[in-house]
Structure formats: C-alpha cells, structure tokens
C-alpha cells in the first residue's frame, strides 16, 4: 500500500517548519515505492510564508487526497488560524482518518485548539511553552525534547520527521535520509544560551 503525507500550508507559516520535513519525507520517498508528499491549503492559491517564500499548494481542502500522515507547521500564522473554523474542522476530519498526526513548533497550537491534544504530551517552540501551557491546561507541554510521541500524535521538528520515517520504513531508511541530508544536529556555536535537548519520548 502507498503512503500519502500531507503538509498543511497557510499564510505566515514558518518556512523551515514545512520545508525541513518536506526534505525528510521526499528523500524517504526516493527510497520507498508508493510514497507521495503533497501540500494542502484551504484554497489552492499561493501561500506567503513568514519570511516571504511563496508556495503554490498541490490541493485545497475540497480536493485533498486521503492522508496517512498530516503535518501542521508553526509560525506567526498559527495565531490567526486558531480562529479559522474551516481549517480546524479540516484538521479534525483528517485526524480521525490518518495514521499519524504531527506538528512542528507552534503548529501544536492548532492541534490543541482543534481539541486533538487533550490529555496528551506535546512540545513546541521553547518561546511558546508558557503560552501553550496556560492556554491548554489539559495538555502536558514538555520542554527540552526534540520530539514527543504520544499515540498517533508526534510534535516537534526535523527530528520528528526522521523518527516518523524510521517508524514507517525502518531505522536504516531514516539513517540513510539523515546521511543524505548531512543532518547532524551539532551546533557550530556553544555557550550559556545553548539549549540542552533530551531524547524524544515514546
């Protein structure tokens, strides 16, 4: 069976939150047959990201294919989209049918607002941890985790996408993708402000 991965787009999403996982998933697709990665927005119109990158989505909500994986990016646009009933309803619909429901950074805000993280463990961008905790007290918001896995819910960033590749197609595939990307998360600059990350849960 094939696997279809959908990346949600909306205005003012953070570029890296969508493009980083896109790179991971499309590299995995080069190794695995039947893997398709698509972008989806409320309407099939060009989306302007937070720093100016413009992306033309493959689908709107009306013609999006059934998804095995949904990825919700973060960015300033999430603060507006929490009031977008059509977007939240679509996320709920997809969540009921997909195998994996994932977010990057403040994309967790949209999953929480849609009611999909009640009682679950999640993580988000370090600068948004206090806000997410205050707004959604029924959700356990963890810090210093590169990704958090709770049931079908997986939150964080590129490490989350690599972990998911390992779950779907095996750890050797994930390692091959990581090597092809030359993704080695060892920062060139250390110091007091460097956050110490723990391993992902799950």
Beta strands, then each sheet from edge to edge (+ up, - down):
strand 1: 3-8
strand 2: 35-41
strand 3: 46-48
strand 4: 54-56
strand 5: 59-60
strand 6: 69-72
strand 7: 100-104
strand 8: 121-122
strand 9: 140-141
strand 10: 147-150
strand 11: 153-156
sheet 1: 5+ 2+ 1+ 6+ 7+ 11+ 10-
sheet 2: 3+ 4-
sheet 3: 8+ 9+
end
